[in-house]
């Protein structure tokens, strides 16, 4: 499956002053697959090493951290010489070997001719011992779950993707494609962007098999809680994680700690929440009351909404039957809004690599997302269907008169004081607003 991050990997390979690279991301978002595919495509040889549960491999880093000794021993370990420049060295699950993480400093300083890429969970790398982390000696990239465009490509829709990429800003999507895109979008709400889930769906079109994969991924995250988190925090982590769908679906979707577990207060759960955010499993979208630059200066740390890293996992956690997504039904009207918001957040993160904010004015109006761009501060109202009403956005515009405003819904492209960008095109938001 093609991932857009591969282009960034190629740039890393070709740039001067290249340092060892760490590709971070939540578990099972496709880091290992991507790095192996990149190596096979752009190098003569790939030397792959996985540190999880491999004591004999960890032992190669127990002595001094002389890079030539390490390279020699790794070559013996794999029974093949590692060559400079033509061999891509992959250190997978590097968070399980702090000494290997430290060694990247010496590769950067003393042997930059070796091409080293590392894969690790966001959480594991963040929890590495302070002395082991090679500050300033590594490059970073973050791999997210697949976005909607990558999902279309995985479904063999390269020509449709090419059409969307080339579609001029402001031009309507042909009616020949809108129904198809809407159906794909609903399917994406069900599958999400975890590569194994997408691959299972593409191969089988079997919802039961898809949900088995999603359940296995969710179970593995809970096992990670138990493996990495302090014992006392495990129940809190699970409770917060499982509460995300129901809290988002409330009429007031502000995250409320007391609704996670009866009797619990913010001070009891804040550490566990930050753990989840640090692991990349959840995103904290904070409220602003004044949309002025820089937005972060006007954020309320105590007033926020919590979203999941992947829309398919969020849907599975909620218990929403997959078939409900495809029905024109009022059975999940409130949750449909939450699901759509989570989708838009994931697409914004994939396109802009920054967590947005949201605007709320008392109890009267709320705009789903607010972002900074070259065009200034841009409010974004999210609608799950073709609803033209955007009362909160109208109040925001009346109060602050933004240069650009966006509404995203199932409605086709429209230009005017408010730009309507179809949900299936929201990944192009930068083109539309800049």
C-alpha positions in Angstrom: 0.0 0.0 0.0 1.4 3.4 -1.0 2.0 5.9 1.8 2.6 9.6 1.2 5.4 9.6 3.8 7.6 7.6 1.4 8.3 10.9 -0.4 9.7 12.3 2.8 11.9 9.2 3.2 13.3 9.7 -0.3 14.1 13.4 0.6 15.8 12.2 3.8 17.9 9.7 1.7 19.1 12.4 -0.7 19.7 15.4 1.6 23.0 16.6 2.8 23.7 16.4 6.5 21.5 13.4 6.8 21.2 12.0 10.3 19.8 8.7 11.5 16.0 8.8 11.1 13.4 7.8 13.7 9.9 7.2 12.3 7.4 7.5 15.1 3.8 6.5 15.2 1.1 4.6 17.1 1.5 0.8 17.1 0.3 -1.0 13.9 0.1 2.2 11.7 2.4 0.6 9.2 5.9 1.8 10.1 7.7 -1.5 9.6 6.0 -2.2 6.2 6.7 1.3 5.0 10.4 1.2 5.9 11.0 -2.3 4.4 9.2 -1.2 1.2 11.3 2.0 1.0 14.5 0.0 1.5 13.6 -2.6 -1.1 12.7 0.1 -3.6 15.6 2.5 -3.1 18.5 0.5 -1.8 20.5 -2.5 -3.0 20.2 -4.3 0.4 18.1 -4.0 3.5 19.5 -5.1 6.9 16.5 -5.5 9.2 16.8 -5.8 13.0 13.9 -6.1 15.5 14.8 -5.4 19.1 11.6 -6.7 20.7 12.4 -9.9 22.6 15.7 -10.5 20.8 18.3 -10.7 23.6 21.2 -11.8 21.3 20.6 -8.7 19.2 20.5 -6.4 22.3 23.8 -7.9 23.4 25.5 -6.3 20.4 25.0 -2.9 22.1 26.2 -4.0 25.6 29.8 -3.0 25.1 31.3 0.2 23.8 29.3 2.1 21.2 32.1 2.1 18.5 30.1 2.1 15.3 32.5 0.0 13.3 32.4 -2.8 15.9 28.6 -2.6 16.0 28.3 -2.7 12.2 30.7 -5.7 12.1 28.8 -7.6 14.7 25.4 -6.8 13.1 26.8 -8.1 9.8 27.8 -11.4 11.5 24.4 -11.5 13.2 22.6 -11.4 9.9 25.3 -13.4 8.0 25.8 -10.7 5.4 28.1 -7.6 5.3 26.5 -4.2 5.8 27.7 -1.8 3.1 27.9 2.0 3.4 25.4 4.0 1.4 23.9 0.9 -0.4 22.5 -0.9 2.6 19.5 0.5 4.5 19.8 -0.4 8.2 16.4 -0.7 9.9 16.2 -0.8 13.7 12.6 -1.8 14.5 11.0 -1.4 17.9 14.1 0.6 18.9 12.4 1.6 22.2 13.3 -1.8 23.5 17.0 -1.1 23.4 18.1 2.2 25.0 21.8 1.5 24.1 20.8 1.2 20.4 19.0 4.5 20.7 22.1 6.1 22.3 24.3 4.6 19.5 22.5 6.8 16.9 24.5 9.8 18.3 27.8 8.1 17.4 26.5 7.0 13.9 25.5 10.7 13.3 28.9 12.1 14.5 31.3 9.4 13.3 29.7 7.4 10.5 27.0 9.4 8.7 27.7 7.3 5.5 25.6 4.5 7.0 21.9 5.0 6.3 19.9 4.1 9.4 16.1 4.3 9.9 14.4 3.4 13.1 10.8 2.5 13.9 9.3 3.0 17.3 6.1 3.6 19.1 5.6 7.2 20.1 5.2 6.1 23.7 8.2 3.9 23.9 10.5 6.5 22.5 9.1 9.1 24.8 9.7 6.9 27.8 13.3 6.1 26.9 15.8 6.8 29.7 16.9 10.5 29.5 20.6 9.6 29.1 19.9 7.3 26.2 18.2 9.8 23.8 20.5 11.3 21.1 19.2 14.9 21.4 19.9 16.8 18.2 21.6 13.8 16.5 18.5 12.3 14.8 15.9 13.3 12.3 12.2 12.6 12.9 9.1 11.7 10.8 5.7 10.8 12.2 3.6 8.2 10.5 -0.2 8.5 11.1 -2.9 6.0 10.2 -3.8 6.1 6.5 -5.8 9.1 5.4 -8.7 9.1 2.9 -6.6 9.5 -0.2 -4.3 6.6 0.9 -7.4 4.6 1.5 -8.7 5.2 -2.0 -5.3 4.2 -3.5 -5.4 1.0 -1.4 -8.8 0.3 -3.1 -7.2 0.7 -6.5 -8.7 4.1 -7.3 -5.6 5.7 -8.6 -7.4 7.4 -11.5 -10.0 8.9 -9.1 -7.2 10.1 -6.8 -5.5 11.7 -9.8 -8.7 13.4 -10.8 -9.1 14.8 -7.3 -5.5 16.0 -7.1 -5.8 17.8 -10.4 -9.2 19.3 -9.7 -8.8 23.1 -9.8 -9.6 24.9 -6.6 -13.2 26.1 -6.6 -14.4 23.7 -9.3 -17.2 21.4 -8.4 -16.6 17.7 -8.3 -18.3 16.0 -11.3 -21.6 14.4 -10.4 -20.3 11.2 -12.0 -18.0 10.8 -9.0 -19.8 12.3 -6.0 -21.9 9.3 -5.0 -18.9 7.0 -5.4 -16.8 9.3 -3.2 -19.5 9.5 -0.5 -19.8 5.7 -0.4 -16.0 5.4 -0.1 -16.1 7.9 2.7 -18.7 6.0 4.6 -16.7 2.8 4.1 -13.6 4.7 5.5 -15.6 5.6 8.6 -16.1 1.9 9.1 -12.6 0.7 8.3 -10.4 3.6 9.4 -6.8 3.9 8.4 -5.0 1.2 10.2 -3.2 -0.7 7.3 -4.1 -4.2 8.4 -7.8 -3.2 8.7 -7.7 -1.6 5.3 -5.9 -4.5 3.7 -8.4 -7.0 5.2 -11.3 -5.0 3.9 -9.8 -4.6 0.4 -9.1 -8.3 0.2 -12.3 -9.7 1.7 -15.0 -7.0 1.9 -16.0 -8.9 5.1 -17.1 -6.7 8.0 -16.8 -9.6 10.5 -13.1 -10.2 9.5 -12.5 -6.4 9.5 -13.8 -6.1 13.0 -11.7 -9.0 14.2 -8.6 -7.1 13.1 -9.8 -3.9 14.8 -10.6 -5.7 18.0 -7.1 -7.3 17.9 -5.5 -3.8 17.5 -7.6 -2.4 20.3 -6.6 -5.3 22.6 -2.9 -4.8 21.7 -3.3 -1.1 22.8 -4.7 -2.2 26.2 -1.8 -4.6 26.5 0.6 -1.7 25.9 -1.1 0.2 28.7 -0.2 -2.7 31.0 3.3 -3.1 29.6 4.4 0.6 29.7 2.3 2.4 32.2 2.6 2.5 36.0 0.5 -0.3 37.5 -1.7 2.2 39.4 -2.5 4.1 36.1 -3.6 1.1 34.1 -7.3 1.2 35.1 -7.4 5.0 34.5 -5.9 4.7 31.1 -8.4 2.0 30.0 -11.3 4.1 31.4 -10.3 7.3 29.6 -9.6 5.5 26.4 -12.9 3.7 26.4 -14.8 6.9 27.2 -13.7 8.9 24.2 -16.6 7.9 21.9 -19.3 8.5 24.4 -17.9 11.8 25.5 -17.6 13.1 21.9 -21.2 12.1 21.2 -22.6 14.2 24.0 -24.5 17.4 23.0 -21.8 19.2 25.0 -18.7 17.3 23.8 -16.3 18.9 26.3 -14.3 16.1 28.0 -15.5 15.8 31.6 -13.3 13.8 33.9 -16.1 12.9 36.3 -17.9 11.1 33.6 -14.9 8.7 33.0 -15.3 7.2 36.4 -17.7 8.2 39.2 -15.9 10.1 42.0 -12.8 10.7 39.9 -11.6 14.3 39.4 -9.2 16.0 37.0 -6.2 15.7 39.3 -6.8 11.9 39.6 -6.8 11.3 35.8 -4.6 14.1 34.2 -1.4 12.0 34.2 -3.2 9.1 32.6 -4.7 11.4 29.9 -1.3 12.9 29.1 0.1 9.3 28.8 -2.6 8.5 26.1 -1.8 11.8 24.2 1.9 11.1 24.4 1.3 7.6 23.0 -0.4 9.2 20.0 -3.7 7.3 20.7 -5.7 10.4 21.5 -5.7 14.1 20.5 -6.6 16.9 22.8 -8.3 19.8 21.0 -8.4 22.8 23.3 -11.0 25.6 23.4 -10.2 29.2 22.6 -12.5 32.1 23.2 -10.5 34.7 21.2 -9.1 33.6 17.8 -6.0 35.7 17.8 -2.4 34.9 16.9 -0.8 32.7 18.2 -3.8 30.5 18.9 -1.9 28.5 21.5 -1.6 31.6 23.7 -5.4 31.8 23.9 -6.1 28.0 24.6 -7.8 26.9 27.7 -5.8 23.8 28.9 -8.7 22.7 31.1 -11.5 22.9 28.5 -11.0 20.5 25.6 -12.4 17.7 23.5 -10.7 14.3 23.1 -10.5 12.5 19.8 -9.2 9.1 18.7 -6.1 8.6 16.5 -8.2 6.5 14.1 -11.8 6.9 13.0 -12.3 3.1 12.4 -11.1 2.2 15.9 -13.2 5.0 17.3 -16.3 3.5 15.5 -15.4 0.0 16.8 -14.9 1.2 20.4 -18.3 2.9 20.3 -20.1 -0.3 19.5 -21.8 1.3 16.5 -22.7 -1.5 14.0 -20.9 -1.0 10.7 -24.1 -1.2 8.6 -25.6 1.7 10.5 -23.0 4.0 8.8 -24.4 3.2 5.4 -28.1 3.7 6.3 -29.9 7.0 6.1 -31.0 6.6 9.7 -31.6 8.8 12.7 -30.5 6.0 15.0 -27.1 7.5 15.5 -27.7 11.1 14.6 -25.6 12.5 17.5 -22.8 10.1 17.1 -22.7 10.7 13.3 -21.6 14.2 14.1 -18.8 13.0 16.4 -17.6 10.4 13.9 -17.5 13.1 11.2 -15.6 15.5 13.5 -13.1 12.8 14.3 -12.6 12.1 10.5 -12.0 15.8 9.8 -9.5 16.1 12.7 -7.5 13.1 11.4 -7.4 14.6 7.9 -6.3 18.0 9.3 -3.5 16.3 11.2 -2.4 14.4 8.1 -2.4 17.5 5.9 -1.1 20.2 8.3 0.6 18.1 11.0 -0.7 20.4 13.8 -3.5 19.8 16.3 -6.2 22.5 15.8 -8.3 24.3 18.4 -12.0 24.9 18.6 -13.9 28.1 19.4 -16.7 28.4 21.9 -18.5 31.5 23.1 -20.3 30.9 26.3 -23.1 28.4 25.7 -24.3 30.1 22.6 -22.0 29.1 19.7 -19.2 26.6 18.9 -17.1 26.2 15.8 -15.6 22.7 15.5 -12.1 23.6 14.5 -9.9 26.7 14.2 -6.5 26.6 12.5 -3.6 28.9 11.7 -2.6 29.2 8.0 -1.0 31.7 5.6 -4.4 33.1 5.2 -4.6 33.9 8.9 -7.0 32.2 11.4 -9.5 30.0 9.7 -12.7 28.7 11.3 -14.0 25.3 10.1 -17.6 24.1 10.7 -18.2 20.4 10.2 -21.5 18.9 9.0 -22.1 15.2 8.6 -24.6 15.6 5.6 -25.5 18.4 3.3 -26.8 20.8 6.0 -26.4 24.4 4.9 -27.0 25.8 8.3 -23.9 27.0 10.2 -25.3 29.2 12.9 -22.2 29.1 15.1 -20.0 29.9 12.1 -22.2 32.9 11.3 -21.8 34.2 14.8 -18.0 33.7 14.7 -17.9 35.6 11.3 -20.1 38.4 12.6 -17.8 38.9 15.6 -14.4 38.5 14.0 -14.8 38.9 10.3 -12.3 36.3 9.2 -10.7 36.6 5.7 -11.5 32.9 5.0 -14.2 30.6 6.5 -14.8 27.0 5.8 -17.7 24.6 6.0 -17.1 21.0 5.2 -20.0 18.6 4.5 -21.3 16.2 1.9 -22.3 19.2 -0.2 -20.3 19.8 -3.4 -17.7 22.6 -3.7 -19.1 26.1 -3.4 -17.3 29.5 -3.2 -18.5 32.7 -1.6 -18.1 34.3 1.8 -17.9 30.7 3.2 -16.1 28.1 1.2 -17.7 24.7 1.2 -15.2 21.9 0.9 -16.7 18.4 0.6 -15.6 16.0 3.4 -13.9 13.8 0.8 -11.8 16.8 -0.3 -10.9 18.2 3.1 -7.4 16.8 2.7 -6.9 19.6 0.2 -7.8 22.4 2.6 -4.5 24.1 2.3 -5.1 24.7 -1.4 -8.5 26.0 -0.8 -7.6 28.5 1.9 -4.1 29.6 0.8 
